[in-house]
Amino acid sequence: MRSLLEKVEAEYGVKLPRRVITIDYGEDVGDLFVRFRHAEQTEGEATADGKVIVHYDKKGRIAAVEVTDITAL
């Protein structure tokens, strides 16, 4: 998991939180959702290539990251 998140940081120039709360893997489509903090509402921003969606809380902090296809990284 750590190496995958490090790849996301390096590829997309984001600094992800180190504390992971939950991890959800959708085996049927190969997507991965990693939550770093609880947030009532988040706003997702896709990367230019659409492979990763970074979710921000109301204060602009990264709350989660979604990798739409982990085999693509």
Secondary structure, 3 states (H helix, E strand, C coil): CHHHHHHHHHHHCCCCCCCCCEEEEECCCCEEEEECCCCCCCEEEECCCCCEEEEECCCCCEEEEEECCHHHC
